[in-house]
Structure formats: C-alpha cells, structure tokens
C-alpha cells in the first residue's frame, strides 16, 4: 500500500512567541483557528477569573503552581491534565503562581455576580488582545502563531 503525505504538520516553538502581561496574567497565544484556540497563561497567586463556561471542550495541562475551580474544591498542581466538558460552569482561582496550557474549543462566556452574561471571548478576540498587548509593550507581533 502506498500512502501519500498530507499537508505538512504545523509547528511553533514557544520560545519564538513573546509573553505579554495583562496585570496578574501572562499570556502567550500558540494557535487560533475558527474552532480552537491554544493559549498558555501564567497566573499570579490570588488571581480569579470571573465565573464562566465554554461552548466547547477545554483541555488544560498545568506546568507549575496550584489552582482550582472554586465550585469543585480540587487542586490542580504541576503535571495535572484536565478536561472540561462543554457547558461546565466554574470560577478559576489561583492558589499559587501557575503556568497552564489551555486548548479551548468554541467561546468563553463570562457571567457577572447576578448571573448575567458580561462578556464573550473567543480565539479571534484573544489574538487581537494579544497583538494589542504586544503593540503596547513595543514587542513586534509574532508571525509564528498557527492557524
């Protein structure tokens, strides 16, 4: 049987992509496509994301630190891999400085204290924010982000 090669495998090395900061959050964007976005975050201890859910699945790997979802009471430490099913509602709370890789399908829907939708974030808006943070810091926009 003869196999033909498909399209080349895309790749990016994290050392080629700058880290930018938005207050207590460091951000590195590795991939953005219409369906999936991949980011790496460095969160400072004490940081808390608003309560939110995702329209698709999320996979995450913790490189360092300790964090949790306030609703579940489970600490995720270095080496932990998690899967969030679509629609799970949670509040990410950082217990120790943490470095986490997220593979996100769909959008991130944020809620205010009353349970109303207060924001929607997707891959495109995250990439635009990343570029704006690069621009503000005087960092050239990276060219290696995968589609």
C-alpha positions as CSV (number, residue, x, y, z in Angstrom):
1,X,0.0,0.0,0.0
2,X,1.3,3.4,-0.9
3,X,0.5,6.3,1.3
4,X,0.7,9.9,0.2
5,X,1.7,12.7,2.5
6,X,-0.9,15.1,3.6
7,X,-0.3,18.8,4.4
8,X,2.8,19.5,6.4
9,X,2.4,19.4,10.2
10,X,2.3,23.0,11.6
11,X,4.6,23.7,14.5
12,X,5.6,26.6,16.6
13,X,8.2,26.8,19.4
14,X,7.1,28.6,22.5
15,X,10.5,30.4,22.7
16,X,9.5,32.2,19.4
17,X,6.3,33.7,20.8
18,X,6.5,36.6,23.3
19,X,4.8,36.6,26.7
20,X,2.7,39.7,27.3
21,X,1.2,40.8,30.6
22,X,-2.3,42.0,31.4
23,X,-1.9,42.7,35.1
24,X,-1.6,39.5,37.0
25,X,-1.9,37.3,33.9
26,X,0.8,36.5,31.4
27,X,-0.4,35.4,28.0
28,X,1.2,33.5,25.1
29,X,-1.0,32.6,22.1
30,X,0.1,29.5,20.2
31,X,-2.8,28.8,17.9
32,X,-6.0,30.4,16.7
33,X,-8.4,28.8,14.3
34,X,-12.2,29.3,13.9
35,X,-12.9,26.3,16.1
36,X,-9.9,26.0,18.5
37,X,-7.5,28.3,20.3
38,X,-4.5,27.4,22.3
39,X,-3.0,29.7,25.0
40,X,-0.6,29.5,27.8
41,X,-1.2,31.5,30.8
42,X,0.9,32.5,33.8
43,X,-1.4,33.5,36.6
44,X,-0.2,35.2,39.8
45,X,-1.4,33.7,43.1
46,X,-4.7,35.2,44.2
47,X,-5.9,35.8,40.7
48,X,-9.5,34.8,40.0
49,X,-11.3,34.7,36.6
50,X,-15.0,35.6,36.6
51,X,-17.4,32.7,36.7
52,X,-17.7,31.4,33.1
53,X,-18.4,28.5,30.8
54,X,-17.2,27.3,27.5
55,X,-19.3,26.4,24.5
56,X,-16.9,23.6,23.6
57,X,-14.4,21.3,25.4
58,X,-11.3,22.6,27.2
59,X,-8.2,20.6,27.8
60,X,-5.5,22.0,30.2
61,X,-2.1,21.0,31.4
62,X,-0.5,22.5,34.5
63,X,3.2,23.1,34.2
64,X,3.7,24.6,37.6
65,X,1.7,26.0,40.5
66,X,-1.6,25.2,42.1
67,X,-5.1,26.4,41.1
68,X,-8.7,25.2,41.3
69,X,-12.3,25.8,40.3
70,X,-14.0,27.3,43.3
71,X,-17.1,25.2,42.7
72,X,-15.3,21.8,42.8
73,X,-12.7,22.0,45.6
74,X,-10.0,20.1,43.7
75,X,-6.4,21.5,43.5
76,X,-4.7,21.1,40.1
77,X,-0.9,21.0,40.5
78,X,2.1,20.6,38.2
79,X,1.6,17.6,36.0
80,X,-2.2,17.7,36.2
81,X,-4.2,17.3,32.9
82,X,-7.9,18.2,32.9
83,X,-10.8,18.1,30.6
84,X,-13.8,20.5,30.9
85,X,-16.9,19.3,29.1
86,X,-18.8,21.9,27.2
87,X,-21.1,23.9,29.3
88,X,-19.5,23.3,32.7
89,X,-19.7,26.5,34.8
90,X,-16.8,27.4,37.0
91,X,-14.6,30.1,38.6
92,X,-10.8,29.6,38.1
93,X,-9.0,30.6,41.3
94,X,-5.2,30.6,41.5
95,X,-3.7,29.4,44.8
96,X,0.0,29.7,43.8
97,X,1.7,31.3,40.8
98,X,0.7,28.9,38.0
99,X,1.7,28.2,34.4
100,X,-1.1,26.4,32.4
101,X,-1.6,25.5,28.8
102,X,-5.3,25.6,27.6
103,X,-6.7,24.1,24.4
104,X,-10.1,25.7,24.0
105,X,-12.9,24.8,21.6
106,X,-15.5,27.5,21.0
107,X,-16.1,30.6,23.1
108,X,-15.7,31.6,26.7
109,X,-18.9,33.1,28.2
110,X,-18.4,35.2,31.2
111,X,-21.0,35.9,33.9
112,X,-21.4,38.8,36.4
113,X,-22.3,38.4,40.0
114,X,-26.0,38.3,39.2
115,X,-25.6,35.5,36.6
116,X,-25.9,37.8,33.5
117,X,-23.6,37.4,30.5
118,X,-21.0,40.1,30.9
119,X,-18.6,39.1,28.1
120,X,-17.8,36.6,25.4
121,X,-14.2,35.8,24.4
122,X,-13.1,33.6,21.5
123,X,-9.9,32.8,19.7
124,X,-10.1,35.9,17.4
125,X,-10.7,38.3,20.3
126,X,-7.9,36.7,22.3
127,X,-5.5,37.0,19.4
128,X,-6.5,40.7,18.9
129,X,-5.9,41.4,22.6
130,X,-2.5,39.6,22.4
131,X,-1.5,41.7,19.5
132,X,-2.7,44.9,21.3
133,X,-0.6,43.9,24.4
134,X,2.4,43.3,22.1
135,X,1.9,46.7,20.5
136,X,1.6,48.5,23.9
137,X,4.8,46.8,25.1
138,X,6.7,47.6,22.0
139,X,7.1,43.9,21.1
140,X,6.9,43.0,17.4
141,X,3.9,41.0,16.6
142,X,4.9,37.3,16.2
143,X,4.5,35.6,12.9
144,X,4.6,32.0,14.1
145,X,1.1,31.6,15.5
146,X,-0.6,28.6,14.0
147,X,-3.9,29.0,12.2
